[in-house]
Amino acid sequence: MRALFAFFAAAAVVCPLSAGLAQDDAYPARSVRLIVSSLPGGNPDVLGRLLADRMSGDLGKAVIVENVSGAGGALSAITAAKAAPDGYTLLFGDTGIMVINPLLKPDIGYDSIKDFAPITALVALPTILVAEPKVPASTLAEFIALAKSEPGKIAYGSAGVGSIHHMTMAMFAEQTGIDVVHVPYRAGTAMVNGLLTGEIQVGWSGIPNVQALIESGRLRSYCISVLQRSASTPAIPTCDELGIKGFDVATVMGLFAPKETSPKIVSRLQNEVAKIMRQPAMAARMEQLGMIMEENGTADYVAFMQRDFERYGAIVHKLDLQTR
């Protein structure tokens, strides 16, 4: 009897495992939803839909974008974290949602490391340091010298407290020793309007918002925030090239699944997405959007996020931005 019980006990363990493996092999058996945090037309939505369209063809099942906006992207992450870990709900996350938000609000309702399985990084969205033309500084070196000569007098804009624009300038100011005044706006486009009207003098902006303005001379560019020039703005040097060594700050977008999702499904998705992102047409579209391709797989992406938690956490602590 004891031997018979042991047999059935073993079978009870093996059968669910076998069923799980069979389900993994059959994945996907139905449509997959891809949650993005932005409203239609935002960067996450645009890239998410491009990716979903190509994934649908490669996986043989529809990948449907679901826009879940609100609470600075937190609602999208909470929705994905609570989903079944079966590979049928994925999250299009970025630095703001996965790193900065939890640092600003520790009780935000999700833990980026404990609640998610990173699949792969996709693209980095660099920003450009731009100034309104009346600022008496033609180069980055001249701007830094000007800011040092007038501490607390130059105003810079951002897309809000804790936004990537805010964090980028905080890091830049710390590394260069300048003292500039923060003016938060509701969005990046509003900040650019502030530059054009002279409400503020400088700011870090995403490339699509300012590229035409730079080319027309309505704004002046100083440098780009990452270690390589953007193919869409090749004439704009990196901060590193201009002496701000190692300066490398950008929003990184990536793909996530709920934490207990099968490693086999995560690996399948990583491989499929990597093939898609290498397609010439996809790469060309990313270039048009001012995005730089990332090649961090699952393990590298986890390490990258942990480093981001450390460096952004230091800025949040220094500026006392955490809500209590």
C-alpha positions in Angstrom: 0.0 0.0 0.0 2.8 2.4 0.9 4.5 1.6 -2.4 1.3 2.2 -4.3 0.8 5.6 -2.5 4.4 6.5 -3.4 3.7 5.7 -7.1 0.5 7.9 -7.2 2.3 10.7 -5.3 5.1 10.6 -7.9 2.6 10.6 -10.7 0.9 13.6 -9.2 4.1 15.5 -9.4 5.2 14.3 -12.8 1.8 14.8 -14.6 1.5 18.5 -13.8 5.1 19.0 -14.9 4.5 17.1 -18.1 1.3 19.1 -18.7 3.2 22.3 -18.1 6.0 21.3 -20.5 3.4 20.4 -23.2 1.7 23.8 -22.8 5.1 25.5 -23.1 5.7 23.6 -26.4 2.3 24.6 -27.7 2.8 28.3 -26.8 1.1 30.4 -28.0 -2.2 28.6 -28.4 -4.2 31.9 -28.3 -3.8 35.6 -28.6 -1.3 37.5 -26.4 -1.9 40.9 -25.0 0.9 43.5 -24.8 0.2 46.1 -22.2 1.7 49.6 -22.9 1.5 52.5 -20.5 1.0 55.4 -23.0 -2.0 56.6 -24.8 -2.1 55.9 -28.6 0.7 57.9 -30.3 3.2 57.9 -27.5 6.6 56.3 -27.9 5.7 53.1 -26.0 2.5 52.8 -28.1 4.3 53.4 -31.4 7.0 50.9 -30.7 4.7 48.4 -29.0 2.4 48.3 -32.1 5.3 47.9 -34.5 6.6 45.0 -32.3 3.1 43.4 -31.9 2.5 43.4 -35.6 5.7 41.5 -36.3 5.3 39.2 -33.4 1.8 38.2 -34.5 3.2 37.0 -37.8 6.2 35.2 -36.3 4.2 33.6 -33.4 1.2 32.7 -35.5 -1.2 34.2 -33.0 -2.4 37.8 -32.6 -0.4 40.0 -30.3 -2.9 42.7 -29.2 -1.8 46.0 -27.8 -3.7 47.2 -24.7 -3.2 50.8 -23.6 -3.3 51.0 -19.9 -2.4 54.6 -18.9 -2.6 56.3 -15.6 -0.5 57.0 -12.5 2.6 57.7 -14.4 2.6 54.2 -15.9 2.1 52.5 -12.6 -1.3 51.2 -13.5 0.1 49.3 -16.5 2.7 47.6 -14.3 0.2 46.7 -11.6 -2.1 45.2 -14.2 0.7 43.1 -15.7 2.1 42.0 -12.3 -1.4 40.6 -11.3 -1.8 38.6 -14.6 -1.4 34.9 -14.8 2.3 33.9 -15.5 1.5 32.0 -18.6 3.0 34.1 -21.3 -0.3 35.5 -22.5 0.2 38.9 -20.8 3.3 40.9 -21.5 4.4 44.4 -20.4 6.1 47.0 -22.4 8.0 48.7 -19.6 10.6 51.5 -19.5 13.0 53.1 -17.1 10.3 55.4 -15.7 7.9 52.6 -14.9 10.3 49.9 -13.8 13.0 52.0 -11.9 12.1 55.6 -11.2 8.5 55.1 -10.2 9.3 52.5 -7.5 12.1 54.7 -6.2 9.8 57.8 -5.9 6.9 55.8 -4.4 8.0 52.7 -2.4 4.4 51.7 -1.8 3.5 52.0 -5.5 2.0 48.5 -5.7 4.6 46.5 -7.6 8.2 45.4 -7.3 10.0 45.5 -10.6 12.5 42.8 -9.6 10.2 40.5 -7.6 7.1 40.8 -9.7 8.5 40.6 -13.2 10.6 38.4 -15.5 12.6 40.7 -17.8 12.6 39.2 -21.3 14.8 41.7 -23.2 15.8 45.3 -23.5 14.6 46.8 -26.8 15.7 50.4 -27.4 17.2 53.4 -25.6 15.6 56.8 -26.0 18.3 59.4 -25.6 17.7 63.1 -24.9 19.4 66.2 -26.3 20.4 69.2 -24.2 18.8 72.1 -26.0 18.7 75.8 -25.3 16.7 78.8 -26.6 18.9 80.8 -29.0 19.1 83.9 -26.7 21.3 81.9 -24.2 24.8 83.5 -24.7 26.5 80.1 -25.0 27.2 78.5 -28.4 28.9 75.3 -27.1 28.5 73.0 -24.2 31.7 74.3 -22.6 30.4 77.8 -22.9 27.0 76.8 -21.3 28.7 75.1 -18.4 30.9 78.2 -17.8 27.8 80.4 -18.0 25.9 78.3 -15.5 28.8 78.3 -13.1 29.1 82.1 -13.4 25.4 82.6 -12.6 24.5 79.9 -10.1 20.8 79.5 -9.5 19.8 81.9 -12.3 19.4 79.6 -15.3 16.1 77.7 -15.5 15.7 74.3 -17.0 12.5 72.4 -17.8 11.4 68.8 -17.6 8.3 66.7 -18.1 7.7 66.6 -14.4 9.3 65.8 -11.1 11.1 62.5 -11.4 10.9 62.4 -15.2 13.9 61.2 -17.2 14.5 64.8 -18.2 14.6 65.8 -14.5 16.9 62.9 -13.6 19.2 63.6 -16.6 19.8 67.2 -15.6 20.3 66.3 -12.0 23.0 63.9 -13.0 24.5 66.4 -15.5 24.5 69.1 -12.9 26.2 66.9 -10.3 28.9 65.8 -12.7 29.6 69.3 -14.1 29.2 71.2 -10.8 26.5 73.6 -12.1 23.5 75.0 -10.2 20.3 75.4 -12.3 16.7 75.9 -11.3 14.1 73.1 -12.1 10.8 74.1 -13.7 8.6 71.0 -14.1 6.0 70.9 -16.9 3.2 68.4 -17.4 4.8 66.8 -20.5 7.8 67.0 -22.8 6.0 69.0 -25.4 5.0 71.6 -22.9 8.6 71.9 -21.8 9.7 72.5 -25.4 7.0 75.2 -25.7 8.5 76.8 -22.6 11.9 76.9 -24.4 10.3 78.5 -27.4 8.6 81.2 -25.4 11.6 81.9 -23.2 10.0 80.8 -20.0 13.1 78.5 -19.5 16.5 78.6 -21.0 17.5 74.9 -21.4 16.2 71.4 -21.1 16.8 67.8 -22.1 14.3 66.6 -24.7 13.6 63.5 -26.8 14.8 63.8 -30.3 11.5 63.8 -32.2 10.2 66.8 -30.2 13.2 69.0 -31.1 14.9 67.7 -34.2 13.1 70.0 -36.7 13.5 73.0 -34.2 17.2 72.4 -34.1 17.5 72.1 -37.9 15.5 75.3 -38.3 17.6 77.2 -35.8 14.7 77.8 -33.3 16.6 75.8 -30.7 20.3 75.3 -30.1 21.7 71.8 -29.4 24.7 71.1 -27.1 25.0 67.3 -26.8 23.2 64.0 -26.7 22.8 62.1 -23.4 24.3 58.7 -24.4 27.7 57.3 -25.5 27.0 57.1 -29.2 25.6 59.6 -31.6 22.1 59.1 -32.9 21.8 58.1 -36.5 18.9 60.6 -36.8 21.0 63.5 -35.5 24.6 62.5 -36.4 26.0 66.1 -36.2 25.1 66.4 -32.5 28.1 65.1 -30.4 27.8 63.1 -27.2 28.4 64.7 -23.8 31.3 62.2 -23.4 32.9 63.5 -26.6 32.8 67.0 -25.2 34.5 66.1 -21.9 31.6 64.9 -19.7 33.2 61.5 -19.5 31.0 58.5 -19.2 27.8 60.5 -19.3 25.1 58.0 -20.4 21.5 58.5 -19.4 18.4 57.4 -21.4 15.0 55.8 -21.1 15.4 52.1 -21.9 12.3 50.3 -23.1 12.0 46.6 -22.7 9.7 43.6 -22.6 8.6 41.9 -19.4 6.4 39.0 -18.3 4.9 38.2 -14.9 7.5 36.7 -12.6 6.7 33.0 -12.6 6.4 32.8 -16.4 8.1 29.6 -17.8 11.8 30.2 -18.6 11.1 28.3 -21.9 8.4 30.8 -22.9 10.7 33.7 -21.8 13.5 32.3 -24.0 11.2 31.8 -26.9 10.0 35.4 -26.7 13.5 36.7 -26.4 14.6 34.9 -29.5 11.6 36.0 -31.5 12.0 39.6 -30.5 15.7 39.6 -31.2 15.0 38.5 -34.8 12.4 41.2 -35.2 14.6 44.0 -33.9 17.4 43.0 -36.3 15.1 43.3 -39.4 16.4 46.2 -41.6 12.9 47.8 -41.8 12.5 47.7 -38.1 15.9 49.2 -37.5 15.2 52.0 -40.0 12.0 52.9 -38.2 13.8 53.0 -34.9 16.3 55.4 -36.4 13.5 57.7 -37.6 12.1 57.8 -34.1 15.5 58.7 -32.6 15.8 55.3 -30.8 19.0 53.4 -30.3 18.8 49.6 -30.5 19.6 47.7 -27.2 21.0 44.2 -27.1 20.6 43.3 -23.5 19.2 39.8 -23.0 17.4 38.6 -19.9 20.4 38.3 -17.6 22.1 41.5 -18.8 18.8 43.4 -18.5 18.4 42.4 -14.9 21.9 43.6 -14.1 21.3 46.8 -16.1 18.1 47.5 -14.1 19.9 46.9 -10.8 22.6 49.4 -11.8 19.8 51.9 -12.7 18.2 51.4 -9.3 21.5 52.4 -7.7 22.3 55.5 -9.8 18.7 56.9 -9.9 18.2 56.0 -6.3 21.2 58.2 -5.4 19.6 61.2 -7.2 16.2 60.5 -5.6 17.8 60.5 -2.2 19.9 63.6 -2.8 17.0 65.6 -4.1 14.6 64.1 -1.5 12.1 63.2 -4.1 10.6 60.1 -2.4 7.0 60.4 -1.3 6.2 59.3 2.2 
